Amino acid sequence: MLHMSGVIGNLMAAYVISSVKQSTFYIVMTSLCLLASLFFLLLRVPLKEGLTVPEELEEPEVPQSVKQDIKETWNLLISPRMLLL
């Protein structure tokens, strides 16, 4: 099912791309991306409420070798759940 915003967005994109110079289009899109990225600087640091893990469940951090990391990544890639993707 196609949503109305997808239809309107595609129609607007077809109009804007065909009627605006390419350099103007890239300047506007770059400005939008920059503003969206700068917006994240205004966000507060989230509060950490209710995220405590009991000490008996915490696992000590043990550094793994690169060989072990590669082996675990390979096992993940060939797992039946990932093969569906």
N, C-alpha and C positions, 0 to 999 in steps of 0.2 A: 504494500500500500504506500503510495507516494503522499507525503505530507505537503500541505499548501506552502510552507516556507521553502521547501525544496524547489517547487515550481516557480515561485516568485523570485527566489535567489538566482535560479538559472536564467530567467528572463532578464533580470537586472544585469547579470554578468554579460549576457549576450549584447545588450544595449551598450553597456559601459565599454566593453572591450572594442566594439566596432566604432564607437563615436569619439573615443578619447585617444590622444596620441600615446604611443607606447611609453615614452619617457615620463609623461604625466602619470600614467597608470602605475609605473614602478615607484615613482616618488610617493604617491598616495598610499600604496600598499606598504612601502617601507615605513612610512610615518605611522600607519595604523599598527604595524608590528612593534615598532619602538614604543608607542604609547601603551600598548597592551603589556609589553615587558616591564615598563616602568611602573605600571599599575601594581605589580606584585610587590614593589618596594613599600607600598602603603599598607600592606596587610600586617596585622598583628601576629605576634608569636602565639600559637595556640596554647591553651592551658592544658596541663597534663593532669587531668583528674581521673581517678579510678583506673589508672594504667599500671598499677603496681603488680609485679610478679612475685609470688612467694619465693623466698630464698631457696627452698628445697627444690624448686622447679628450674631455677637458673642453671644453665650449663656453663661451665668455665670455657672461656674462649681459647681454643687451641688452634694455632696457625697450621694451615694445611699446605702441602707442597703443591707445586704447579701440576705435577703429574696426577695427584689426587683430584684437583679441580677439573682437569681435562677428563678424567675418568668419570666423575660425577656428571659433568655436562653431557658426555656421550650417552651415559645411561638414561639421562633425562630425555635426550633427543630420540632414543629408540624405544622409549616406553610406549605402551599401547595408547595412552591418553594423548600423547603428543603426535603420534602417527596420524590421528584423525585430523589434525590441523594441517 
